[in-house]
Amino acid sequence: MNAPAPIWKMVFMALVGFIFDYSLTPPQPPPASKELLKPSRSLATRFPRASAEFGKLLIRTWALAEIALPFATTDICPPSLSKRIIKLLVHSQQPAAAVARVSTLTPMFFIGGCMIIFGSLLRVACFKALGRFFTYELSVRNEHKLITSGLYAFVRHPSYTGVLCFCFGEYLCFFEESSWLVACSGLFPRDEYVRTCLVWGIRATLYSTFAVYMHRRMNDEEAMLEKHFGKEWKDWKKRVPYRILPWVY
């Protein structure tokens, strides 16, 4: 017997939310002040932990909404609770159609979720590879070693590869037709053409802004590492010329 569509959406979202949340959790405590990059020259190097905590809050809220509405359509949800969930979360002029869309795992949403999972797992692999040298703050730790093996033998910033991947997936999911935000929040226009143009414009703006942020942070990080490791870092850069994507960039 096949599971109904709402169950698949709930299970998938629970998996995506858990892995995404874990990848945003700092694996190490903050480094000592003497180990930090000084001064913080841009917003790209400031407030990393606060940004991560805000991101986790956003992801948890999103995942809860995406799970709650499909749950409200299942037989295991008490009718009274179902009505409360729908009343709280659905602000569309066509609530039944909106709930039906959110309860469906569409191909675009699935692709976005898989990108979140892949990017998150790649980032977690970097946690393991760098160990205590992986910090959210740009820093050179006591007895710091330059890790050049594993993922770091292919690109110099595989963690940022993961971040850019899961952010793209996040924006695909957030602004997909079957997402709670687009289908039920009441914030998007009803006209399909206008809505499609708007969501892709938002995606492009958010992703390009974030890519600029990541580029600046990579520049700051590489300048810090080159200053500390000198020739060792330059030799690694020659061996691994790509920052985030092999044979591309």
Buried (B, 14 or more C-beta within 10 A) or exposed (E): EEEBBBBBBBBBBEBBBBBBBBBBEBBBEBBEEEBBBEEBBEEBBEEBEEBBBEBBEEBEEBBBBBBBBBBBBEEEBEEEEBEEBBEEBBEBEEBEEBBBBBBBBBEBBBBBBBBBBBBBBBBBBBBEBBEEBBBBBBBBBEEBEEBBEEBBEEBBBBBBBBBBBBBBBBBBBBBBBBBBBBBBBEEBEEEEEEBBEBBEEBBEEBBEEBBEBBBBBBBBBBEBBBEEBEEBBEEBBEEBEBBBBEEEE
